[in-house]
Amino acid sequence: MTENLKKTRENIVFIGGKPFINYVTGVVMQFTTNNAVKVIIKSRGKFIGKAVDVAEIARRKFLADKNISVEDVKIGSEKFENKEGKSINVSTMEIILKRNP
Amino acid sequence: MTENLKKTRENIVFIGGKPFINYVTGVVMQFTTNNAVKVIIKSRGKFIGKAVDVAEIARRKFLADKNISVEDVKIGSEKFENKEGKSINVSTMEIILKRNP
């Protein structure tokens, strides 16, 4: 059970304002150290472009020998309230990377 | 034949540095004025986030009554030479929007 819980939580990488390489390392470590089969890269708004870069660099440069493919890319929108209490929309993206046998 | 040629070419919207609303209008007009069944939104590098915004705003705000879905999202990389003649990689994305019957 602990194993499942761990897998569910740790296979998601949220892209934010930290240095680019941190997220690449995060994705790579999921597939290597943690032996994950799937890793989901989540992003919103201005971090969407960075998320694609992370997926591509991790896959093509650091995991080139691991046979990782892009299983799916989902885009959507989320409503949230800004500081002024105004409801605004932000685009969201999920990139699902999968290790092939 | 002319009709086919027109459709093939004009169903692609390339996202660049013009104002956001220009691209939204471009996508919306494909589905309305041009009666397109599919529209492909192409982007590279820093314009990838903008492309997702264009797809989402066009679909949810301007085409809400048209039953447009995201058929597929593809990500990849492209090599190109910068001004100094150095080969660099850039992330690419294609969002395929489709009108459902």
N, CA and C atoms of all chains as a GROMACS GRO file, in nm:
protein
  606
    1MET      N    1   0.083  -0.121   0.000
    1MET     CA    2   0.000   0.000   0.000
    1MET      C    3   0.087   0.127   0.000
    2THR      N    4   0.187   0.124   0.087
    2THR     CA    5   0.278   0.239   0.090
    2THR      C    6   0.343   0.257  -0.048
    3GLU      N    7   0.376   0.146  -0.107
    3GLU     CA    8   0.438   0.147  -0.239
    3GLU      C    9   0.347   0.214  -0.342
    4ASN      N   10   0.218   0.177  -0.340
    4ASN     CA   11   0.122   0.236  -0.432
    4ASN      C   12   0.108   0.386  -0.410
    5LEU      N   13   0.094   0.421  -0.285
    5LEU     CA   14   0.077   0.560  -0.246
    5LEU      C   15   0.196   0.642  -0.297
    6LYS      N   16   0.310   0.588  -0.275
    6LYS     CA   17   0.433   0.654  -0.316
    6LYS      C   18   0.433   0.676  -0.468
    7LYS      N   19   0.398   0.571  -0.539
    7LYS     CA   20   0.399   0.580  -0.685
    7LYS      C   21   0.299   0.684  -0.735
    8THR      N   22   0.180   0.683  -0.677
    8THR     CA   23   0.076   0.776  -0.721
    8THR      C   24   0.122   0.920  -0.705
    9ARG      N   25   0.179   0.948  -0.589
    9ARG     CA   26   0.218   1.085  -0.563
    9ARG      C   27   0.342   1.126  -0.639
   10GLU      N   28   0.442   1.042  -0.633
   10GLU     CA   29   0.572   1.088  -0.680
   10GLU      C   30   0.589   1.087  -0.832
   11ASN      N   31   0.492   1.028  -0.904
   11ASN     CA   32   0.507   1.027  -1.049
   11ASN      C   33   0.463   1.156  -1.116
   12ILE      N   34   0.419   1.251  -1.036
   12ILE     CA   35   0.378   1.380  -1.092
   12ILE      C   36   0.486   1.485  -1.067
   13VAL      N   37   0.524   1.554  -1.173
   13VAL     CA   38   0.620   1.664  -1.161
   13VAL      C   39   0.547   1.792  -1.199
   14PHE      N   40   0.537   1.887  -1.104
   14PHE     CA   41   0.474   2.015  -1.131
   14PHE      C   42   0.579   2.116  -1.173
   15ILE      N   43   0.557   2.180  -1.286
   15ILE     CA   44   0.653   2.278  -1.335
   15ILE      C   45   0.624   2.416  -1.277
   16GLY      N   46   0.726   2.479  -1.221
   16GLY     CA   47   0.710   2.612  -1.162
   16GLY      C   48   0.830   2.700  -1.193
   17GLY      N   49   0.861   2.788  -1.101
   17GLY     CA   50   0.963   2.889  -1.124
   17GLY      C   51   1.106   2.850  -1.090
   18LYS      N   52   1.127   2.727  -1.045
   18LYS     CA   53   1.265   2.683  -1.014
   18LYS      C   54   1.347   2.666  -1.142
   19PRO      N   55   1.479   2.654  -1.129
   19PRO     CA   56   1.561   2.638  -1.250
   19PRO      C   57   1.518   2.517  -1.331
   20PHE      N   58   1.520   2.534  -1.461
   20PHE     CA   59   1.481   2.434  -1.559
   20PHE      C   60   1.536   2.295  -1.529
   21ILE      N   61   1.665   2.290  -1.499
   21ILE     CA   62   1.732   2.160  -1.483
   21ILE      C   63   1.677   2.080  -1.363
   22ASN      N   64   1.623   2.151  -1.263
   22ASN     CA   65   1.562   2.082  -1.149
   22ASN      C   66   1.448   1.989  -1.194
   23TYR      N   67   1.368   2.038  -1.285
   23TYR     CA   68   1.252   1.960  -1.331
   23TYR      C   69   1.295   1.846  -1.422
   24VAL      N   70   1.396   1.874  -1.504
   24VAL     CA   71   1.451   1.767  -1.590
   24VAL      C   72   1.503   1.654  -1.501
   25THR      N   73   1.581   1.691  -1.400
   25THR     CA   74   1.635   1.592  -1.306
   25THR      C   75   1.521   1.516  -1.238
   26GLY      N   76   1.416   1.589  -1.199
   26GLY     CA   77   1.300   1.525  -1.136
   26GLY      C   78   1.240   1.417  -1.223
   27VAL      N   79   1.220   1.448  -1.350
   27VAL     CA   80   1.160   1.352  -1.443
   27VAL      C   81   1.254   1.233  -1.465
   28VAL      N   82   1.380   1.265  -1.487
   28VAL     CA   83   1.479   1.159  -1.513
   28VAL      C   84   1.489   1.063  -1.393
   29MET      N   85   1.491   1.120  -1.272
   29MET     CA   86   1.502   1.036  -1.153
   29MET      C   87   1.380   0.946  -1.132
   30GLN      N   88   1.263   0.993  -1.173
   30GLN     CA   89   1.145   0.908  -1.164
   30GLN      C   90   1.165   0.780  -1.245
   31PHE      N   91   1.218   0.796  -1.364
   31PHE     CA   92   1.234   0.680  -1.452
   31PHE      C   93   1.355   0.594  -1.415
   32THR      N   94   1.455   0.656  -1.354
   32THR     CA   95   1.576   0.581  -1.323
   32THR      C   96   1.573   0.531  -1.178
   33THR      N   97   1.600   0.619  -1.083
   33THR     CA   98   1.605   0.581  -0.941
   33THR      C   99   1.474   0.517  -0.895
   34ASN      N  100   1.360   0.578  -0.930
   34ASN     CA  101   1.230   0.529  -0.881
   34ASN      C  102   1.166   0.423  -0.970
   35ASN      N  103   1.229   0.399  -1.084
   35ASN     CA  104   1.182   0.293  -1.174
   35ASN      C  105   1.035   0.310  -1.217
   36ALA      N  106   0.992   0.433  -1.232
   36ALA     CA  107   0.853   0.459  -1.271
   36ALA      C  108   0.825   0.414  -1.414
   37VAL      N  109   0.700   0.377  -1.439
   37VAL     CA  110   0.657   0.341  -1.574
   37VAL      C  111   0.599   0.463  -1.644
   38LYS      N  112   0.530   0.547  -1.564
   38LYS     CA  113   0.472   0.670  -1.618
   38LYS      C  114   0.511   0.789  -1.533
   39VAL      N  115   0.533   0.901  -1.598
   39VAL     CA  116   0.554   1.026  -1.526
   39VAL      C  117   0.465   1.133  -1.590
   40ILE      N  118   0.392   1.205  -1.507
   40ILE     CA  119   0.303   1.310  -1.556
   40ILE      C  120   0.364   1.446  -1.524
   41ILE      N  121   0.385   1.525  -1.627
   41ILE     CA  122   0.440   1.659  -1.611
   41ILE      C  123   0.324   1.758  -1.620
   42LYS      N  124   0.295   1.824  -1.507
   42LYS     CA  125   0.183   1.918  -1.504
   42LYS      C  126   0.230   2.061  -1.506
   43SER      N  127   0.157   2.146  -1.578
   43SER     CA  128   0.193   2.288  -1.584
   43SER      C  129   0.069   2.374  -1.609
   44ARG      N  130   0.086   2.502  -1.577
   44ARG     CA  131  -0.021   2.600  -1.601
   44ARG      C  132   0.039   2.730  -1.651
   45GLY      N  133  -0.044   2.803  -1.727
   45GLY     CA  134  -0.008   2.939  -1.769
   45GLY      C  135   0.130   2.950  -1.832
   46LYS      N  136   0.209   3.040  -1.776
   46LYS     CA  137   0.339   3.073  -1.837
   46LYS      C  138   0.441   2.959  -1.828
   47PHE      N  139   0.411   2.855  -1.750
   47PHE     CA  140   0.506   2.744  -1.738
   47PHE      C  141   0.485   2.632  -1.840
   48ILE      N  142   0.386   2.650  -1.926
   48ILE     CA  143   0.352   2.546  -2.024
   48ILE      C  144   0.467   2.521  -2.124
   49GLY      N  145   0.526   2.628  -2.173
   49GLY     CA  146   0.638   2.614  -2.266
   49GLY      C  147   0.757   2.543  -2.201
   50LYS      N  148   0.781   2.578  -2.074
   50LYS     CA  149   0.890   2.517  -1.998
   50LYS      C  150   0.864   2.366  -1.981
   51ALA      N  151   0.738   2.330  -1.961
   51ALA     CA  152   0.703   2.190  -1.942
   51ALA      C  153   0.736   2.106  -2.067
   52VAL      N  154   0.709   2.163  -2.184
   52VAL     CA  155   0.740   2.093  -2.309
   52VAL      C  156   0.891   2.076  -2.322
   53ASP      N  157   0.966   2.181  -2.290
   53ASP     CA  158   1.113   2.173  -2.293
   53ASP      C  159   1.163   2.065  -2.197
   54VAL      N  160   1.107   2.061  -2.077
   54VAL     CA  161   1.148   1.961  -1.977
   54VAL      C  162   1.124   1.820  -2.032
   55ALA      N  163   1.006   1.798  -2.087
   55ALA     CA  164   0.972   1.665  -2.141
   55ALA      C  165   1.067   1.626  -2.253
   56GLU      N  166   1.092   1.719  -2.345
   56GLU     CA  167   1.176   1.689  -2.460
   56GLU      C  168   1.322   1.666  -2.423
   57ILE      N  169   1.375   1.752  -2.336
   57ILE     CA  170   1.516   1.739  -2.296
   57ILE      C  171   1.536   1.610  -2.213
   58ALA      N  172   1.443   1.584  -2.122
   58ALA     CA  173   1.454   1.463  -2.039
   58ALA      C  174   1.453   1.339  -2.129
   59ARG      N  175   1.360   1.338  -2.220
   59ARG     CA  176   1.337   1.221  -2.305
   59ARG      C  177   1.451   1.201  -2.406
   60ARG      N  178   1.490   1.306  -2.473
   60ARG     CA  179   1.583   1.292  -2.584
   60ARG      C  180   1.729   1.297  -2.542
   61LYS      N  181   1.756   1.366  -2.433
   61LYS     CA  182   1.896   1.385  -2.395
   61LYS      C  183   1.936   1.289  -2.282
   62PHE      N  184   1.854   1.287  -2.177
   62PHE     CA  185   1.894   1.211  -2.058
   62PHE      C  186   1.838   1.070  -2.054
   63LEU      N  187   1.729   1.047  -2.126
   63LEU     CA  188   1.667   0.914  -2.121
   63LEU      C  189   1.666   0.848  -2.260
   64ALA      N  190   1.758   0.890  -2.344
   64ALA     CA  191   1.761   0.842  -2.483
   64ALA      C  192   1.770   0.690  -2.493
   65ASP      N  193   1.835   0.629  -2.394
   65ASP     CA  194   1.853   0.483  -2.397
   65ASP      C  195   1.740   0.408  -2.325
   66LYS      N  196   1.638   0.480  -2.278
   66LYS     CA  197   1.533   0.419  -2.195
   66LYS      C  198   1.402   0.393  -2.270
   67ASN      N  199   1.394   0.434  -2.397
   67ASN     CA  200   1.273   0.412  -2.477
   67ASN      C  201   1.148   0.474  -2.411
   68ILE      N  202   1.156   0.601  -2.385
   68ILE     CA  203   1.043   0.676  -2.326
   68ILE      C  204   0.964   0.743  -2.439
   69SER      N  205   0.832   0.725  -2.439
   69SER     CA  206   0.752   0.793  -2.540
   69SER      C  207   0.650   0.886  -2.474
   70VAL      N  208   0.598   0.977  -2.555
   70VAL     CA  209   0.492   1.065  -2.507
   70VAL      C  210   0.360   0.991  -2.526
   71GLU      N  211   0.301   0.948  -2.418
   71GLU     CA  212   0.177   0.871  -2.429
   71GLU      C  213   0.058   0.960  -2.463
   72ASP      N  214   0.056   1.076  -2.399
   72ASP     CA  215  -0.057   1.166  -2.424
   72ASP      C  216  -0.020   1.308  -2.379
   73VAL      N  217  -0.082   1.406  -2.442
   73VAL     CA  218  -0.071   1.544  -2.398
   73VAL      C  219  -0.212   1.599  -2.389
   74LYS      N  220  -0.248   1.649  -2.272
   74LYS     CA  221  -0.384   1.702  -2.252
   74LYS      C  222  -0.375   1.850  -2.223
   75ILE      N  223  -0.462   1.927  -2.289
   75ILE     CA  224  -0.469   2.070  -2.256
   75ILE      C  225  -0.608   2.102  -2.203
   76GLY      N  226  -0.618   2.206  -2.123
   76GLY     CA  227  -0.746   2.245  -2.066
   76GLY      C  228  -0.738   2.384  -2.007
   77SER      N  229  -0.841   2.420  -1.934
   77SER     CA  230  -0.846   2.550  -1.866
   77SER      C  231  -0.890   2.531  -1.722
   78GLU      N  232  -0.844   2.620  -1.638
   78GLU     CA  233  -0.885   2.618  -1.497
   78GLU      C  234  -0.921   2.760  -1.457
   79LYS      N  235  -1.028   2.770  -1.380
   79LYS     CA  236  -1.066   2.901  -1.326
   79LYS      C  237  -0.998   2.917  -1.191
   80PHE      N  238  -0.948   3.035  -1.164
   80PHE     CA  239  -0.905   3.062  -1.027
   80PHE      C  240  -0.920   3.210  -0.995
   81GLU      N  241  -0.920   3.242  -0.868
   81GLU     CA  242  -0.936   3.382  -0.828
   81GLU      C  243  -0.801   3.449  -0.810
   82ASN      N  244  -0.785   3.564  -0.870
   82ASN     CA  245  -0.660   3.637  -0.851
   82ASN      C  246  -0.665   3.720  -0.722
   83LYS      N  247  -0.560   3.795  -0.697
   83LYS     CA  248  -0.549   3.870  -0.571
   83LYS      C  249  -0.665   3.967  -0.548
   84GLU      N  250  -0.718   4.019  -0.658
   84GLU     CA  251  -0.830   4.115  -0.647
   84GLU      C  252  -0.966   4.046  -0.634
   85GLY      N  253  -0.963   3.912  -0.624
   85GLY     CA  254  -1.088   3.838  -0.610
   85GLY      C  255  -1.164   3.820  -0.741
   86LYS      N  256  -1.096   3.850  -0.851
   86LYS     CA  257  -1.158   3.837  -0.982
   86LYS      C  258  -1.132   3.696  -1.036
   87SER      N  259  -1.234   3.635  -1.094
   87SER     CA  260  -1.219   3.499  -1.147
   87SER      C  261  -1.156   3.504  -1.286
   88ILE      N  262  -1.041   3.440  -1.300
   88ILE     CA  263  -0.976   3.438  -1.432
   88ILE      C  264  -0.943   3.295  -1.473
   89ASN      N  265  -0.926   3.279  -1.604
   89ASN     CA  266  -0.895   3.147  -1.658
   89ASN      C  267  -0.747   3.134  -1.684
   90VAL      N  268  -0.696   3.015  -1.665
   90VAL     CA  269  -0.557   2.987  -1.699
   90VAL      C  270  -0.553   2.854  -1.774
   91SER      N  271  -0.468   2.849  -1.876
   91SER     CA  272  -0.453   2.724  -1.952
   91SER      C  273  -0.371   2.624  -1.872
   92THR      N  274  -0.402   2.497  -1.891
   92THR     CA  275  -0.329   2.391  -1.821
   92THR      C  276  -0.281   2.286  -1.922
   93MET      N  277  -0.176   2.215  -1.885
   93MET     CA  278  -0.127   2.108  -1.971
   93MET      C  279  -0.073   1.992  -1.890
   94GLU      N  280  -0.099   1.874  -1.935
   94GLU     CA  281  -0.041   1.752  -1.876
   94GLU      C  282   0.029   1.673  -1.985
   95ILE      N  283   0.156   1.644  -1.963
   95ILE     CA  284   0.230   1.560  -2.057
   95ILE      C  285   0.254   1.426  -1.988
   96ILE      N  286   0.208   1.319  -2.048
   96ILE     CA  287   0.227   1.188  -1.987
   96ILE      C  288   0.337   1.112  -2.062
   97LEU      N  289   0.447   1.089  -1.990
   97LEU     CA  290   0.558   1.014  -2.048
   97LEU      C  291   0.551   0.870  -2.000
   98LYS      N  292   0.584   0.778  -2.088
   98LYS     CA  293   0.572   0.637  -2.055
   98LYS      C  294   0.696   0.560  -2.100
   99ARG      N  295   0.739   0.471  -2.014
   99ARG     CA  296   0.852   0.386  -2.052
   99ARG      C  297   0.800   0.262  -2.123
  100ASN      N  298   0.852   0.236  -2.241
  100ASN     CA  299   0.810   0.119  -2.317
  100ASN      C  300   0.898   0.000  -2.280
  101PRO      N  301   0.838  -0.118  -2.282
  101PRO     CA  302   0.912  -0.238  -2.238
  101PRO      C  303   1.027  -0.270  -2.335
  102MET      N  304  -1.012   2.077  -5.706
  102MET     CA  305  -0.869   2.075  -5.674
  102MET      C  306  -0.827   2.201  -5.600
  103THR      N  307  -0.872   2.313  -5.652
  103THR     CA  308  -0.843   2.441  -5.586
  103THR      C  309  -0.897   2.438  -5.443
  104GLU      N  310  -1.014   2.382  -5.430
  104GLU     CA  311  -1.079   2.371  -5.300
  104GLU      C  312  -0.992   2.291  -5.202
  105ASN      N  313  -0.940   2.178  -5.250
  105ASN     CA  314  -0.855   2.094  -5.166
  105ASN      C  315  -0.728   2.164  -5.124
  106LEU      N  316  -0.669   2.229  -5.221
  106LEU     CA  317  -0.544   2.300  -5.198
  106LEU      C  318  -0.565   2.407  -5.091
  107LYS      N  319  -0.672   2.478  -5.104
  107LYS     CA  320  -0.708   2.584  -5.011
  107LYS      C  321  -0.723   2.527  -4.870
  108LYS      N  322  -0.796   2.419  -4.862
  108LYS     CA  323  -0.820   2.357  -4.732
  108LYS      C  324  -0.691   2.312  -4.666
  109THR      N  325  -0.606   2.250  -4.744
  109THR     CA  326  -0.483   2.196  -4.689
  109THR      C  327  -0.397   2.307  -4.630
  110ARG      N  328  -0.388   2.416  -4.707
  110ARG     CA  329  -0.301   2.523  -4.662
  110ARG      C  330  -0.360   2.604  -4.548
  111GLU      N  331  -0.484   2.639  -4.565
  111GLU     CA  332  -0.539   2.739  -4.475
  111GLU      C  333  -0.584   2.684  -4.340
  112ASN      N  334  -0.584   2.554  -4.323
  112ASN     CA  335  -0.626   2.500  -4.194
  112ASN      C  336  -0.516   2.501  -4.089
  113ILE      N  337  -0.400   2.551  -4.127
  113ILE     CA  338  -0.291   2.560  -4.030
  113ILE      C  339  -0.275   2.704  -3.983
  114VAL      N  340  -0.270   2.721  -3.852
  114VAL     CA  341  -0.246   2.854  -3.794
  114VAL      C  342  -0.112   2.848  -3.720
  115PHE      N  343  -0.016   2.929  -3.764
  115PHE     CA  344   0.116   2.936  -3.698
  115PHE      C  345   0.115   3.046  -3.594
  116ILE      N  346   0.151   3.012  -3.473
  116ILE     CA  347   0.153   3.112  -3.366
  116ILE      C  348   0.287   3.185  -3.365
  117GLY      N  349   0.281   3.318  -3.363
  117GLY     CA  350   0.403   3.399  -3.360
  117GLY      C  351   0.386   3.520  -3.270
  118GLY      N  352   0.452   3.627  -3.306
  118GLY     CA  353   0.458   3.744  -3.220
  118GLY      C  354   0.347   3.846  -3.234
  119LYS      N  355   0.252   3.821  -3.323
  119LYS     CA  356   0.139   3.915  -3.338
  119LYS      C  357   0.048   3.912  -3.216
  120PRO      N  358  -0.042   4.010  -3.205
  120PRO     CA  359  -0.132   4.009  -3.089
  120PRO      C  360  -0.212   3.879  -3.079
  121PHE      N  361  -0.229   3.834  -2.958
  121PHE     CA  362  -0.300   3.713  -2.924
  121PHE      C  363  -0.432   3.695  -2.999
  122ILE      N  364  -0.511   3.803  -3.000
  122ILE     CA  365  -0.646   3.793  -3.056
  122ILE      C  366  -0.646   3.763  -3.206
  123ASN      N  367  -0.538   3.803  -3.276
  123ASN     CA  368  -0.527   3.773  -3.419
  123ASN      C  369  -0.534   3.623  -3.445
  124TYR      N  370  -0.466   3.546  -3.360
  124TYR     CA  371  -0.461   3.401  -3.379
  124TYR      C  372  -0.593   3.335  -3.339
  125VAL      N  373  -0.654   3.390  -3.235
  125VAL     CA  374  -0.786   3.339  -3.194
  125VAL      C  375  -0.884   3.359  -3.309
  126THR      N  376  -0.883   3.479  -3.365
  126THR     CA  377  -0.970   3.511  -3.478
  126THR      C  378  -0.941   3.418  -3.597
  127GLY      N  379  -0.814   3.393  -3.621
  127GLY     CA  380  -0.774   3.303  -3.729
  127GLY      C  381  -0.835   3.165  -3.714
  128VAL      N  382  -0.826   3.111  -3.593
  128VAL     CA  383  -0.881   2.977  -3.566
  128VAL      C  384  -1.034   2.978  -3.578
  129VAL      N  385  -1.095   3.079  -3.517
  129VAL     CA  386  -1.242   3.087  -3.519
  129VAL      C  387  -1.293   3.098  -3.663
  130MET      N  388  -1.225   3.179  -3.744
  130MET     CA  389  -1.269   3.197  -3.883
  130MET      C  390  -1.255   3.071  -3.965
  131GLN      N  391  -1.155   2.989  -3.936
  131GLN     CA  392  -1.142   2.860  -4.006
  131GLN      C  393  -1.267   2.776  -3.986
  132PHE      N  394  -1.314   2.772  -3.862
  132PHE     CA  395  -1.430   2.689  -3.833
  132PHE      C  396  -1.562   2.751  -3.876
  133THR      N  397  -1.568   2.884  -3.881
  133THR     CA  398  -1.694   2.951  -3.916
  133THR      C  399  -1.696   2.984  -4.064
  134THR      N  400  -1.628   3.090  -4.104
  134THR     CA  401  -1.628   3.136  -4.243
  134THR      C  402  -1.583   3.027  -4.341
  135ASN      N  403  -1.475   2.957  -4.307
  135ASN     CA  404  -1.419   2.858  -4.400
  135ASN      C  405  -1.477   2.718  -4.381
  136ASN      N  406  -1.558   2.702  -4.279
  136ASN     CA  407  -1.627   2.575  -4.256
  136ASN      C  408  -1.531   2.455  -4.244
  137ALA      N  409  -1.415   2.478  -4.185
  137ALA     CA  410  -1.315   2.372  -4.170
  137ALA      C  411  -1.361   2.265  -4.070
  138VAL      N  412  -1.315   2.143  -4.092
  138VAL     CA  413  -1.345   2.034  -4.000
  138VAL      C  414  -1.231   2.021  -3.897
  139LYS      N  415  -1.110   2.047  -3.945
  139LYS     CA  416  -0.993   2.042  -3.857
  139LYS      C  417  -0.909   2.168  -3.871
  140VAL      N  418  -0.854   2.213  -3.762
  140VAL     CA  419  -0.759   2.324  -3.765
  140VAL      C  420  -0.637   2.283  -3.683
  141ILE      N  421  -0.520   2.302  -3.741
  141ILE     CA  422  -0.396   2.267  -3.671
  141ILE      C  423  -0.326   2.395  -3.626
  142ILE      N  424  -0.302   2.404  -3.496
  142ILE     CA  425  -0.232   2.520  -3.440
  142ILE      C  426  -0.087   2.481  -3.415
  143LYS      N  427   0.004   2.540  -3.490
  143LYS     CA  428   0.147   2.505  -3.478
  143LYS      C  429   0.223   2.612  -3.402
  144SER      N  430   0.316   2.569  -3.319
  144SER     CA  431   0.397   2.664  -3.244
  144SER      C  432   0.533   2.605  -3.210
  145ARG      N  433   0.626   2.695  -3.179
  145ARG     CA  434   0.761   2.655  -3.141
  145ARG      C  435   0.809   2.742  -3.026
  146GLY      N  436   0.901   2.687  -2.947
  146GLY     CA  437   0.968   2.764  -2.843
  146GLY      C  438   0.877   2.846  -2.754
  147LYS      N  439   0.908   2.975  -2.745
  147LYS     CA  440   0.837   3.062  -2.651
  147LYS      C  441   0.690   3.085  -2.686
  148PHE      N  442   0.647   3.041  -2.805
  148PHE     CA  443   0.508   3.063  -2.844
  148PHE      C  444   0.416   2.946  -2.807
  149ILE      N  445   0.473   2.844  -2.745
  149ILE     CA  446   0.395   2.724  -2.713
  149ILE      C  447   0.284   2.754  -2.612
  150GLY      N  448   0.315   2.831  -2.510
  150GLY     CA  449   0.213   2.866  -2.411
  150GLY      C  450   0.099   2.946  -2.473
  151LYS      N  451   0.138   3.037  -2.562
  151LYS     CA  452   0.040   3.120  -2.632
  151LYS      C  453  -0.052   3.033  -2.718
  152ALA      N  454   0.004   2.930  -2.779
  152ALA     CA  455  -0.075   2.840  -2.864
  152ALA      C  456  -0.184   2.768  -2.784
  153VAL      N  457  -0.150   2.726  -2.663
  153VAL     CA  458  -0.249   2.659  -2.578
  153VAL      C  459  -0.359   2.758  -2.541
  154ASP      N  460  -0.320   2.881  -2.507
  154ASP     CA  461  -0.420   2.985  -2.476
  154ASP      C  462  -0.512   3.009  -2.596
  155VAL      N  463  -0.454   3.018  -2.715
  155VAL     CA  464  -0.534   3.042  -2.836
  155VAL      C  465  -0.635   2.929  -2.855
  156ALA      N  466  -0.589   2.806  -2.843
  156ALA     CA  467  -0.678   2.691  -2.860
  156ALA      C  468  -0.792   2.693  -2.759
  157GLU      N  469  -0.757   2.718  -2.634
  157GLU     CA  470  -0.857   2.715  -2.527
  157GLU      C  471  -0.959   2.829  -2.538
  158ILE      N  472  -0.910   2.949  -2.565
  158ILE     CA  473  -1.001   3.065  -2.576
  158ILE      C  474  -1.091   3.050  -2.699
  159ALA      N  475  -1.032   3.008  -2.810
  159ALA     CA  476  -1.112   2.992  -2.932
  159ALA      C  477  -1.222   2.889  -2.909
  160ARG      N  478  -1.183   2.779  -2.850
  160ARG     CA  479  -1.274   2.666  -2.832
  160ARG      C  480  -1.382   2.696  -2.727
  161ARG      N  481  -1.343   2.748  -2.614
  161ARG     CA  482  -1.437   2.763  -2.503
  161ARG      C  483  -1.517   2.892  -2.507
  162LYS      N  484  -1.458   2.996  -2.564
  162LYS     CA  485  -1.525   3.125  -2.560
  162LYS      C  486  -1.597   3.156  -2.692
  163PHE      N  487  -1.524   3.140  -2.803
  163PHE     CA  488  -1.580   3.183  -2.930
  163PHE      C  489  -1.651   3.072  -3.008
  164LEU      N  490  -1.615   2.948  -2.978
  164LEU     CA  491  -1.674   2.837  -3.053
  164LEU      C  492  -1.750   2.743  -2.961
  165ALA      N  493  -1.796   2.797  -2.849
  165ALA     CA  494  -1.863   2.714  -2.748
  165ALA      C  495  -1.984   2.638  -2.803
  166ASP      N  496  -2.050   2.698  -2.902
  166ASP     CA  497  -2.170   2.635  -2.958
  166ASP      C  498  -2.139   2.544  -3.077
  167LYS      N  499  -2.012   2.526  -3.109
  167LYS     CA  500  -1.974   2.453  -3.230
  167LYS      C  501  -1.926   2.309  -3.204
  168ASN      N  502  -1.917   2.270  -3.080
  168ASN     CA  503  -1.875   2.135  -3.045
  168ASN      C  504  -1.736   2.101  -3.102
  169ILE      N  505  -1.640   2.183  -3.069
  169ILE     CA  506  -1.501   2.162  -3.112
  169ILE      C  507  -1.426   2.089  -3.001
  170SER      N  508  -1.356   1.982  -3.038
  170SER     CA  509  -1.275   1.912  -2.938
  170SER      C  510  -1.128   1.911  -2.976
  171VAL      N  511  -1.045   1.883  -2.877
  171VAL     CA  512  -0.902   1.870  -2.902
  171VAL      C  513  -0.878   1.725  -2.947
  172GLU      N  514  -0.849   1.707  -3.074
  172GLU     CA  515  -0.831   1.571  -3.125
  172GLU      C  516  -0.698   1.513  -3.081
  173ASP      N  517  -0.595   1.597  -3.087
  173ASP     CA  518  -0.462   1.549  -3.051
  173ASP      C  519  -0.369   1.666  -3.021
  174VAL      N  520  -0.272   1.641  -2.936
  174VAL     CA  521  -0.166   1.739  -2.911
  174VAL      C  522  -0.034   1.664  -2.927
  175LYS      N  523   0.050   1.714  -3.015
  175LYS     CA  524   0.180   1.649  -3.038
  175LYS      C  525   0.292   1.743  -2.997
  176ILE      N  526   0.390   1.689  -2.925
  176ILE     CA  527   0.507   1.770  -2.894
  176ILE      C  528   0.630   1.706  -2.956
  177GLY      N  529   0.731   1.787  -2.982
  177GLY     CA  530   0.854   1.735  -3.042
  177GLY      C  531   0.966   1.836  -3.032
  178SER      N  532   1.073   1.809  -3.103
  178SER     CA  533   1.188   1.900  -3.107
  178SER      C  534   1.232   1.920  -3.250
  179GLU      N  535   1.287   2.036  -3.275
  179GLU     CA  536   1.342   2.065  -3.407
  179GLU      C  537   1.479   2.125  -3.389
  180LYS      N  538   1.570   2.084  -3.475
  180LYS     CA  539   1.703   2.145  -3.474
  180LYS      C  540   1.703   2.262  -3.570
  181PHE      N  541   1.765   2.371  -3.532
  181PHE     CA  542   1.790   2.474  -3.632
  181PHE      C  543   1.917   2.551  -3.598
  182GLU      N  544   1.968   2.623  -3.697
  182GLU     CA  545   2.091   2.699  -3.676
  182GLU      C  546   2.062   2.841  -3.633
  183ASN      N  547   2.125   2.885  -3.527
  183ASN     CA  548   2.105   3.025  -3.486
  183ASN      C  549   2.199   3.116  -3.565
  184LYS      N  550   2.195   3.244  -3.534
  184LYS     CA  551   2.272   3.343  -3.611
  184LYS      C  552   2.422   3.314  -3.612
  185GLU      N  553   2.470   3.254  -3.503
  185GLU     CA  554   2.613   3.224  -3.493
  185GLU      C  555   2.648   3.090  -3.562
  186GLY      N  556   2.550   3.031  -3.628
  186GLY     CA  557   2.574   2.906  -3.699
  186GLY      C  558   2.580   2.784  -3.608
  187LYS      N  559   2.537   2.803  -3.484
  187LYS     CA  560   2.537   2.693  -3.388
  187LYS      C  561   2.403   2.618  -3.396
  188SER      N  562   2.410   2.487  -3.394
  188SER     CA  563   2.288   2.408  -3.403
  188SER      C  564   2.221   2.399  -3.265
  189ILE      N  565   2.098   2.446  -3.257
  189ILE     CA  566   2.026   2.439  -3.130
  189ILE      C  567   1.889   2.372  -3.147
  190ASN      N  568   1.838   2.320  -3.037
  190ASN     CA  569   1.708   2.254  -3.040
  190ASN      C  570   1.599   2.347  -2.990
  191VAL      N  571   1.482   2.334  -3.050
  191VAL     CA  572   1.366   2.409  -3.002
  191VAL      C  573   1.248   2.312  -2.992
  192SER      N  574   1.169   2.329  -2.887
  192SER     CA  575   1.050   2.244  -2.871
  192SER      C  576   0.940   2.288  -2.968
  193THR      N  577   0.862   2.194  -3.013
  193THR     CA  578   0.752   2.224  -3.105
  193THR      C  579   0.622   2.164  -3.051
  194MET      N  580   0.512   2.222  -3.091
  194MET     CA  581   0.383   2.167  -3.052
  194MET      C  582   0.280   2.186  -3.163
  195GLU      N  583   0.196   2.086  -3.179
  195GLU     CA  584   0.083   2.094  -3.272
  195GLU      C  585  -0.043   2.060  -3.195
  196ILE      N  586  -0.140   2.148  -3.200
  196ILE     CA  587  -0.270   2.120  -3.139
  196ILE      C  588  -0.370   2.101  -3.253
  197ILE      N  589  -0.435   1.986  -3.257
  197ILE     CA  590  -0.532   1.960  -3.363
  197ILE      C  591  -0.673   1.972  -3.306
  198LEU      N  592  -0.744   2.072  -3.355
  198LEU     CA  593  -0.883   2.093  -3.313
  198LEU      C  594  -0.975   2.035  -3.421
  199LYS      N  595  -1.083   1.976  -3.375
  199LYS     CA  596  -1.174   1.909  -3.468
  199LYS      C  597  -1.319   1.943  -3.436
  200ARG      N  598  -1.396   1.969  -3.540
  200ARG     CA  599  -1.539   1.992  -3.519
  200ARG      C  600  -1.614   1.860  -3.522
  201ASN      N  601  -1.688   1.835  -3.419
  201ASN     CA  602  -1.766   1.711  -3.412
  201ASN      C  603  -1.901   1.731  -3.477
  202PRO      N  604  -1.954   1.626  -3.539
  202PRO     CA  605  -2.081   1.640  -3.613
  202PRO      C  606  -2.198   1.667  -3.516
   0.00000   0.00000   0.00000
